[in-house]
Structure formats: C-alpha cells, structure tokens
Amino acid sequence: MEGKIVRYPSRPRKKHGRKFVLWIFLCCILTGVCLCLGQTHAIREARSELLDLGNQRDALQEGNDLLREEERLLRDNEYLEIQARKQLGMVRPGEIIFFVGD
C-alpha cells in the first residue's frame, strides 16, 4: 500500500450559490439605478414646471401693475375728459372739432 495514492472525494464546489448571490446583487444595483433615474427625471420636470409658473406669475404681476395704474388714472377727472374726447369724440358746448386725416 505504500505506492498507492489515496484520493478523497472532492467537495462539490459552490459556484451556483456564488452566481445566485451575484445575480441578486446585480439586480439590486440595477433597481437602485432605475429608481434614481426616475427620481431625477421627476425632479427635473418639477423644476421646469416651477420655472414656468414663476414666469406666469411675473407676467400676471406686470399686468396687475398696469391695471392698478389704469385704475389710478381713471380716478382723475382730467384723464377721463381726455379719454372721452379721444375715444368718444365728445366736445364741450361751443367747441368745434376739426378732423385731420391720417
């Protein structure tokens, strides 16, 4: 028995377990990346909408300022008289209007 080599049965390798863990790990990483990309897209859309709403607000504020100025002018009797003369062709008694063509 001296020259005979004794071989013990080798243990089965656990390659399948490592592959499974690797696939699970890769799936988790891929899921995390997809979730991050989705959130990034949602944040960009929200920022774009916020910018649009800010622009609309600025335009409405400007229109509101113009309306306030017009309201202030409409309280002035002199301005009302000028507008009535221009737009309605109103005259004071005894005045004569001369229209000159454009």
C-alpha positions as CSV (number, residue, x, y, z in Angstrom):
1,M,0.0,0.0,0.0
2,E,2.9,2.2,0.0
3,G,2.9,3.2,-3.6
4,K,-0.8,3.7,-3.9
5,I,-2.2,7.2,-3.8
6,V,-5.4,7.6,-1.9
7,R,-7.8,10.2,-3.2
8,Y,-10.5,11.5,-1.1
9,P,-13.8,12.6,-2.7
10,S,-13.6,16.2,-3.5
11,R,-16.2,18.6,-2.1
12,P,-18.7,19.9,-4.5
13,R,-17.9,23.5,-5.4
14,K,-20.5,26.1,-4.5
15,K,-20.4,28.0,-7.8
16,H,-24.1,28.0,-8.1
17,G,-24.5,29.8,-4.8
18,R,-22.0,32.5,-5.7
19,K,-23.7,33.0,-9.1
20,F,-27.0,33.4,-7.4
21,V,-25.7,36.0,-4.9
22,L,-24.0,37.9,-7.7
23,W,-27.3,38.0,-9.7
24,I,-29.2,39.2,-6.7
25,F,-26.6,41.9,-6.1
26,L,-26.7,43.0,-9.7
27,C,-30.5,43.1,-9.7
28,C,-30.4,45.3,-6.6
29,I,-27.9,47.6,-8.1
30,L,-29.9,47.8,-11.4
31,T,-33.1,48.5,-9.4
32,G,-31.4,51.3,-7.4
33,V,-30.1,52.9,-10.6
34,C,-33.6,52.8,-12.2
35,L,-35.2,54.4,-9.1
36,C,-32.6,57.1,-9.0
37,L,-33.0,57.9,-12.7
38,G,-36.8,58.0,-12.2
39,Q,-36.5,60.4,-9.3
40,T,-34.0,62.6,-11.2
41,H,-36.5,62.9,-14.1
42,A,-39.3,63.8,-11.7
43,I,-37.2,66.5,-10.1
44,R,-36.2,68.0,-13.5
45,E,-39.9,68.1,-14.5
46,A,-40.9,69.7,-11.2
47,R,-38.1,72.4,-11.6
48,S,-39.2,73.1,-15.2
49,E,-42.9,73.5,-14.0
50,L,-41.7,75.8,-11.2
51,L,-39.8,78.0,-13.6
52,D,-42.9,78.2,-16.0
53,L,-45.1,79.1,-13.0
54,G,-42.7,81.7,-11.9
55,N,-42.7,83.2,-15.4
56,Q,-46.5,83.2,-15.5
57,R,-46.6,84.9,-12.0
58,D,-44.2,87.6,-13.3
59,A,-46.4,88.2,-16.3
60,L,-49.6,88.4,-14.2
61,Q,-47.9,90.7,-11.7
62,E,-46.9,93.1,-14.6
63,G,-50.5,93.0,-15.9
64,N,-51.8,93.7,-12.4
65,D,-49.4,96.7,-12.1
66,L,-50.7,98.1,-15.4
67,L,-54.3,97.6,-14.3
68,R,-53.6,99.4,-11.0
69,E,-52.0,102.3,-12.9
70,E,-55.1,102.5,-15.2
71,E,-57.4,102.4,-12.2
72,R,-55.4,105.3,-10.6
73,L,-55.7,107.3,-13.9
74,L,-59.5,106.6,-14.2
75,R,-60.0,108.3,-10.8
76,D,-58.5,111.5,-12.3
77,N,-61.2,113.7,-13.9
78,E,-58.8,115.3,-16.3
79,Y,-57.7,112.0,-17.7
80,L,-61.3,110.9,-18.1
81,E,-62.0,114.0,-20.1
82,I,-59.1,113.5,-22.4
83,Q,-60.1,109.9,-23.0
84,A,-63.7,110.9,-23.6
85,R,-62.6,113.5,-26.2
86,K,-60.2,111.0,-27.9
87,Q,-62.3,107.8,-28.0
88,L,-65.9,109.1,-28.0
89,G,-65.4,112.4,-29.9
90,M,-67.0,114.4,-27.1
91,V,-66.8,118.2,-27.1
92,R,-67.7,121.0,-24.7
93,P,-70.6,123.2,-25.6
94,G,-69.4,125.8,-28.2
95,E,-66.3,123.9,-29.3
96,I,-65.7,123.0,-32.9
97,I,-63.7,119.9,-33.8
98,F,-61.6,119.6,-36.9
99,F,-60.6,116.1,-38.0
100,V,-57.4,115.9,-40.0
101,G,-56.9,112.7,-42.0
102,D,-54.2,110.2,-41.0
